[in-house]
Amino acid sequence: MARAAGGFTDLRQVEAGLLNVGYVDAGPLDGDPVILLHGWPYDIHSFLDVVPLLTAAGHRVVVPYLRGYGTTRFLSDDTMRNGEPAAMGLDLIALMDALKIDTAKLAGFDWGARTADVVAALWPERCRGLVSVSGYLIASQESGKAPLPPKAELAWWYQYYFATERGREGYDKNRRAFNKLIWHTASPRWTFDDATYDRSAAAFDNPDHVDIVIHNYRWRMALADGEAQYDEIEQRLAGQPKINVPSISMEGDANGAPHVEPTVYAKQFTGPYEHRTVGGGVGHNLPQEAPQAFADAGLEV
């Protein structure tokens, strides 16, 4: 078991696409694979208590650091530090190819849920089932330009901050304090200790972290260009492709991060689909706050 009381042990590295990916690989190698994907500003330890629940059921569980986090590194200094959704979707496909995983269950939250959604929508043959916290998260630059009601705009305050050079510099200088604030606001009823936060915060020391985060949020608002190699994929994503693989969407009842009601996105799931709201004051980091509920969805989807 690649896990200890203080965090995951036995991290592995593999060259996959543009990256050398740091990842956990737990459970039997011949087990049905499940890939767990974290978001911003979190890391692989969001799944620390989920992994043993899945491996106990016989699954092989892979938990990678996304580009810009932890021990994941670009193979070339010349590669653009690109945070657009298409790039991250292809990162996942490249990782599956590198690990010789033809098809897997995909489960994630925040950026990880979006990445899983992208693969499930565009490469359904690679996805046996989907667990997506906050549901359908595929969007486009065009939709990112549309104004929201004032209360919703307020929830996205950090996106506007990141649009400025002051925001880039402020995030770089204060990334640990900044992200701890996000943890509190996104999960206002989750009581985590400093050791829990610091364990994940180490992932933000990645040399590409700030560039990836800033580009991700600026790209969403069409304030930063992507790369031409991803244009065709982004055009397909802009069309809001349906997801027809078996899917479960989830939401914590105390999610303080921006999100929409399940009724808004339910129509995007055209295969077997169920939504689950997890009670008890669960916030945005659902797998870490409610690992049993998240694992159950992964087992049942």
TAMO-V47972 format. One record per run of one state. SS is the DSSP state (hx for helix, st for strand, lp for the rest). FROM is the first residue (numbers start at 0). TO is the last residue. If there is no record, write none. Layout:
ss = <SS | SS>
from = <FROM | FROM>
to = <TO | TO>
//
This chain:
ss = <lp | st | lp | st | lp | st | lp | st | lp | st | lp | hx | lp | st | lp | st | lp | hx | lp | st | lp | hx | lp | hx | st | lp | hx | lp | hx | lp | hx | lp | hx | lp | hx | st | lp | hx | lp | hx | lp | hx | lp | st | lp | st | lp | st | lp | hx | st | lp | st | lp | hx | lp | hx | lp>
from = <0 | 3 | 4 | 6 | 7 | 11 | 16 | 18 | 26 | 32 | 37 | 43 | 55 | 59 | 64 | 72 | 74 | 84 | 98 | 103 | 108 | 110 | 122 | 123 | 126 | 133 | 140 | 144 | 149 | 155 | 156 | 162 | 164 | 173 | 174 | 186 | 187 | 193 | 205 | 208 | 220 | 227 | 238 | 242 | 243 | 246 | 252 | 254 | 255 | 261 | 268 | 269 | 272 | 278 | 285 | 289 | 290 | 300>
to = <2 | 3 | 5 | 6 | 10 | 15 | 17 | 25 | 31 | 36 | 42 | 54 | 58 | 63 | 71 | 73 | 83 | 97 | 102 | 107 | 109 | 121 | 122 | 125 | 132 | 139 | 143 | 148 | 154 | 155 | 161 | 163 | 172 | 173 | 185 | 186 | 192 | 204 | 207 | 219 | 226 | 237 | 241 | 242 | 245 | 251 | 253 | 254 | 260 | 267 | 268 | 271 | 277 | 284 | 288 | 289 | 299 | 300>
//
